[in-house]
Amino acid sequence: MGAGSFGTAMAKVVADAGNKVVLWGRRPEVVEEINSRHLNEEYLPGIALPEGLRATTDPAEALAGADFVCLAVPSQTLRENLAGWLPLFPDGAVFVSLMKGIEMGTGLRMTEVIAEVTGAGPERIGLLGGPNFAVEIARGEPGASVAACSDEETALRLQEIFMTPYFRVYTSTDVVGCELGGAVKNVIALCVGIATGLGFGDSTRALLLTRGLAEIIRLGVALGAEEPTFAGLAGLGDLAATCTSPLSRNRTFGENLGRGMSLEEVIAVTKQTAEGVKSSEAVLALARKHLVEMPITEVVAAVMHHGVPIQEAYLKLMTRSPKPERYGV
């Protein structure tokens, strides 16, 4: 459900794994191009899609008889979309979150939103997380991800439907850890992008990536995640890719800010969703609720939502009181 770049790329993966796939998209011209030319030029230019991959603008048609419902819509629209589709979901279908964000206002992770709206039990809700850029996956470049569900049998089923010769899938039962890693890394990548735009080099990027990982671990453990998860694909792997690649929407968004564009100007030229922009405020609220200190997230939220100038935020971050480097600090 969602024919943007990532939704289309993952539909291709699932089809390449030998499954029957129907892709829902809201725009008729995108759906028509997928069906007639096996292309989605706006979101994945030049990538040939499997002939058996069918698209539709009708959610009822897309969902009819589905065993797995893979959700690839912007995180802040998930609740509204789920509510509209609620009567159409097949009984017993497994919901798979392909989204990386925290819902504003509630502080809920995407799997929690799915559970709240659909009433599905934890054995029917999973997610796919890891360092995956849509265009690279769609090209068939070697990649890997983590299929997570609190029910191990469901995680294994997810592993099976996504596994291809070019896309390797591991399993995890740590839904909280895999989901938080994917959501908070977007916020850290915004800060890395800002630093890059300001002209700072690799030492600064390494500082932000490393201390950003410490923030993710602190929040994750406070919410019940397993610490080793953050050393894996859905933790460090996803963070490193998002903070270092020019393909990263969040890093690019931050770079434009660092180069002197206003927030409004960057939003205007950003074609696809940079999830960290809205999620930064939600992540910070979640951290404060659980008494977790997240200074990088705090300055990103201040810049994105409270009009704090970048130079002021930078000084605030670098003049914090000195501490020893150890876990939890």
C-alpha positions in Angstrom: 0.0 0.0 0.0 2.0 3.0 -1.4 3.5 3.3 -4.8 6.3 5.8 -3.9 10.0 4.8 -4.3 10.2 2.5 -1.3 6.8 0.9 -1.7 7.5 0.2 -5.4 11.0 -1.1 -4.7 9.8 -3.5 -2.0 6.9 -4.6 -4.2 9.5 -5.6 -6.8 11.5 -7.5 -4.2 8.4 -9.5 -3.1 7.5 -10.2 -6.7 11.1 -11.3 -7.4 10.8 -13.7 -4.5 8.0 -15.5 -6.4 5.0 -14.0 -4.7 1.8 -12.5 -6.3 1.8 -8.8 -5.6 -0.7 -6.0 -6.1 0.6 -2.5 -5.6 -1.9 0.3 -4.5 -1.1 3.9 -5.5 -3.2 7.0 -5.2 -2.2 8.6 -8.5 -3.8 7.1 -11.7 -0.9 8.2 -13.9 1.7 6.3 -11.8 -0.5 3.2 -11.6 -1.1 3.3 -15.4 2.6 3.5 -16.1 3.3 0.5 -13.9 0.7 -1.6 -15.6 1.3 -0.6 -19.2 5.1 0.0 -19.3 6.3 -1.8 -16.1 8.0 1.4 -15.0 7.6 4.0 -12.2 9.7 6.8 -13.8 8.9 9.5 -11.3 10.0 7.5 -8.2 12.4 4.8 -9.7 13.6 6.2 -13.1 15.0 3.6 -15.5 14.1 0.6 -13.3 12.2 -2.2 -15.1 9.5 -3.7 -12.9 8.4 -7.4 -13.0 5.7 -8.0 -15.6 3.6 -9.8 -13.0 3.5 -6.8 -10.7 0.1 -5.2 -11.0 -1.0 -1.8 -9.7 -4.3 -0.3 -8.9 -5.8 2.9 -7.4 -8.6 0.9 -5.8 -7.7 -0.2 -2.3 -10.4 -2.8 -2.2 -8.9 -4.5 -5.3 -5.4 -4.3 -3.8 -6.4 -5.8 -0.5 -8.7 -8.6 -1.7 -7.4 -11.9 -0.5 -4.1 -10.5 0.7 -2.1 -12.6 3.1 0.3 -9.8 3.8 -0.5 -6.0 3.8 2.8 -4.1 3.4 2.3 -0.4 4.4 4.5 2.2 2.7 2.8 5.5 3.2 4.2 8.6 5.0 4.2 7.8 8.8 2.1 10.8 9.8 -0.7 9.7 7.4 -0.7 6.1 8.5 -3.6 6.4 11.0 -5.9 8.2 8.5 -5.1 5.6 5.8 -5.7 2.6 8.0 -9.0 4.0 9.2 -10.2 4.4 5.6 -9.1 0.9 4.7 -10.3 -0.8 7.8 -13.4 -2.5 6.3 -11.2 -3.9 3.5 -8.5 -5.8 5.4 -8.8 -9.6 5.0 -9.3 -11.6 8.2 -6.0 -12.9 9.5 -3.8 -10.8 7.2 -0.4 -9.9 8.5 0.5 -6.2 8.6 4.1 -5.2 7.6 5.3 -1.7 8.4 7.8 -0.4 5.8 7.7 3.0 7.5 10.2 4.7 9.8 8.8 7.3 12.0 7.0 8.2 15.3 3.5 9.5 15.3 3.2 13.1 16.3 0.9 13.8 19.2 0.8 10.2 20.5 4.5 9.2 20.4 3.4 5.8 19.0 5.6 3.7 16.8 4.1 2.6 13.5 3.4 -1.0 14.7 1.6 0.5 17.7 -0.5 2.7 15.4 -1.4 -0.4 13.3 -2.4 -2.4 16.5 -4.5 0.5 17.8 -6.4 1.1 14.6 -6.8 -2.5 13.3 -7.0 -4.4 16.6 -4.6 -7.0 15.2 -2.6 -9.0 17.7 1.2 -8.8 17.9 1.5 -12.0 16.0 0.0 -10.3 13.0 2.1 -7.1 13.0 5.7 -7.0 11.8 8.2 -4.6 10.2 11.1 -4.6 7.8 14.1 -2.5 8.9 17.6 -1.9 7.7 20.0 0.2 5.6 17.9 0.1 2.4 17.7 2.8 -0.3 14.9 2.2 -2.7 16.8 2.8 -6.0 19.7 0.5 -5.0 17.3 -2.3 -3.9 15.3 -1.9 -7.2 18.5 -2.2 -9.2 19.2 -5.6 -7.6 22.3 -4.4 -5.7 23.2 -6.7 -2.8 21.3 -5.6 0.3 20.0 -6.9 3.6 17.3 -6.1 6.1 15.7 -7.4 9.3 12.1 -8.8 9.4 10.9 -8.3 13.0 7.8 -9.6 14.8 7.4 -10.5 18.4 6.1 -13.9 17.1 9.0 -15.8 15.7 6.9 -17.9 13.3 5.6 -14.7 11.7 9.1 -13.3 11.5 10.1 -16.4 9.6 7.2 -16.0 7.2 8.2 -12.4 6.5 11.8 -13.6 5.9 10.5 -16.0 3.3 8.4 -13.5 1.3 11.2 -10.9 1.1 14.2 -13.1 0.5 15.8 -13.0 -3.0 19.2 -13.8 -4.3 20.1 -10.0 -4.1 18.2 -9.2 -0.9 19.1 -11.1 2.2 16.7 -11.0 5.2 17.4 -11.8 8.8 14.8 -12.2 11.6 14.3 -10.6 15.0 11.7 -10.7 17.7 12.8 -7.2 19.0 10.2 -5.1 17.4 10.9 -2.1 19.7 14.6 -2.0 18.9 14.3 -2.5 15.1 11.5 0.1 14.9 13.2 2.8 17.1 16.5 2.4 15.2 14.7 3.1 12.0 12.8 6.1 13.3 15.5 8.0 15.3 18.2 7.5 12.7 16.4 10.0 10.5 16.7 12.7 13.1 20.4 12.1 13.6 20.9 12.2 9.8 19.3 15.6 9.7 21.9 16.9 12.1 24.7 15.2 10.1 23.3 16.9 7.0 23.3 20.3 8.6 26.9 19.8 9.8 27.9 18.9 6.2 26.1 21.9 4.8 27.9 24.1 7.2 31.2 22.8 5.8 32.3 20.5 8.6 34.1 17.3 7.8 34.4 13.7 8.6 35.4 14.1 12.2 32.2 16.1 12.9 30.1 13.5 11.1 31.7 10.7 13.0 31.0 12.5 16.3 27.3 13.0 15.5 26.9 9.4 14.2 28.5 7.9 17.3 26.8 10.1 19.8 23.6 9.7 17.8 23.8 6.0 18.2 24.2 6.5 22.0 20.9 8.4 22.0 19.1 5.7 20.1 20.4 3.0 22.5 19.4 5.0 25.6 15.8 5.5 24.3 15.5 2.0 23.0 16.6 0.3 26.3 14.3 2.6 28.3 11.4 1.4 26.1 12.4 -2.3 26.5 14.5 -2.9 23.4 17.4 -5.3 23.4 20.7 -3.5 23.3 22.5 -5.9 20.8 19.8 -5.0 18.2 21.4 -1.5 17.8 24.7 -3.1 16.7 22.9 -4.7 13.7 21.3 -3.8 10.4 18.3 -2.0 11.9 20.5 0.0 14.3 24.0 0.9 13.3 23.6 -0.3 9.7 20.6 1.9 9.0 22.1 4.8 10.9 25.4 4.7 9.0 23.7 4.5 5.6 21.3 7.4 6.3 24.0 9.6 7.8 26.5 9.1 5.0 24.7 8.6 1.7 23.7 11.3 -0.7 20.6 9.2 -1.4 19.4 9.9 2.1 16.4 12.3 2.0 17.0 13.4 5.7 20.7 14.0 5.2 20.0 16.0 2.0 17.3 18.0 3.8 19.8 18.9 6.5 22.5 19.8 4.0 20.3 22.3 2.3 19.5 23.9 5.7 23.2 24.0 6.6 24.0 25.7 3.2 21.7 28.6 4.2 18.3 27.8 2.8 15.3 28.5 5.0 13.2 25.7 6.3 10.3 26.8 4.1 12.6 26.8 1.0 13.9 23.3 1.8 10.4 21.9 2.2 9.4 23.5 -1.1 12.2 21.8 -3.0 12.0 18.4 -1.2 9.9 16.1 -3.5 9.7 13.1 -1.1 9.1 12.8 2.6 12.0 13.4 5.0 10.5 11.5 7.9 12.9 13.0 10.5 11.6 16.5 10.1 8.2 15.7 11.7 9.5 12.8 13.8 12.1 14.9 15.6 9.5 16.5 17.8 7.7 13.2 18.4 11.0 11.4 19.3 11.9 14.2 21.7 8.5 14.1 23.4 8.9 10.3 23.8 12.4 10.8 25.3 11.2 13.4 27.8 8.3 11.1 28.8 10.8 8.4 29.7 13.4 10.8 31.2 16.0 10.0 28.5 18.5 12.7 27.5 18.8 13.1 23.7 20.8 16.3 23.0 21.2 15.9 19.3 17.5 15.2 18.9 16.7 18.2 21.1 18.7 20.6 18.9 17.2 19.1 15.7 13.7 19.6 17.0 14.5 23.1 18.1 15.7 24.0 14.5 12.8 22.2 12.8 9.9 23.2 15.0 10.8 26.2 17.1 12.8 28.5 14.8 16.1 28.2 16.6 18.9 29.4 14.4 21.4 26.7 13.3 24.4 28.4 14.8 22.7 28.8 18.2 21.7 25.1 18.1 25.3 24.2 17.3 26.7 26.2 20.2 24.2 24.6 22.5 25.2 21.1 21.5 29.0 21.7 21.7 29.0 23.6 25.0 27.2 20.9 27.1 28.8 20.0 30.3 31.7 17.5 29.9 31.1 13.9 30.7 32.9 10.5 30.6 32.1 8.4 27.6 30.3 5.3 28.8 26.9 3.7 28.2 24.0 5.7 29.4 25.8 9.1 29.4 
